[in-house]
Amino acid sequence: DGLAEFLTGVSTAVEEALQQNETVDIFKPEFANLGDEDATGFGSKNHSNIKEVRNFHDVAYTKGKRVEAVQWIPQEHNYLACSTVDNISFYDRVEHMGKATISHVLLWSWNESLAPHAILLSPWEVTAFKFWPWDRHFLIGGVRS
């Protein structure tokens, strides 16, 4: 008896939901209109409105690495910091889980982009970090172990 009352009460809402689902093509490929990746590529100069202002790189510390986090250094207008980690797949990362790998937090000067201003070493990959807003000499980091 209670089941019949429940079904009678919700039947109108269920019917409306089913009718709305009929108007949506759930099998439609959502990313079909993004374009041909092979022809243009991600970040292609043909379609990008982003202008590169600076490119910070150092062969010893950034080659084959991925930038994991970036922060402006407080009270400094020309300095930023970024942490770099090995650019490996998730499965390779799982295989090496628990093994120490040297990671770096690189401090870059806006005026000199060919070499880092300072290099901070960590025995583990630094995935997140933040400067203390009132004193830029203190850096707190989260590591992957």
DAZI-V558151 format. One record per pair of residues at least 24 apart in sequence whose ideal C-beta (glycine too) atoms are under 6 Angstrom apart, sorted by the first residue. I is the first residue (numbers start at 1). J is the second residue. D is the distance in Angstrom with one decimal. If there is no record, write none. Layout:
BEGIN
I/J/D
I/J/D
END
This chain:
BEGIN
54/113/5.2
56/108/4.7
56/113/4.9
58/115/5.5
58/116/5.8
61/104/5.4
61/106/5.9
68/127/5.3
69/128/5.2
69/129/5.7
73/136/5.3
74/131/5.1
74/133/5.3
74/136/4.8
75/136/5.5
78/109/5.8
78/110/4.0
78/111/5.9
79/109/5.8
80/108/5.5
81/105/5.7
81/107/5.0
82/106/5.6
83/126/4.0
83/129/6.0
85/125/4.4
END
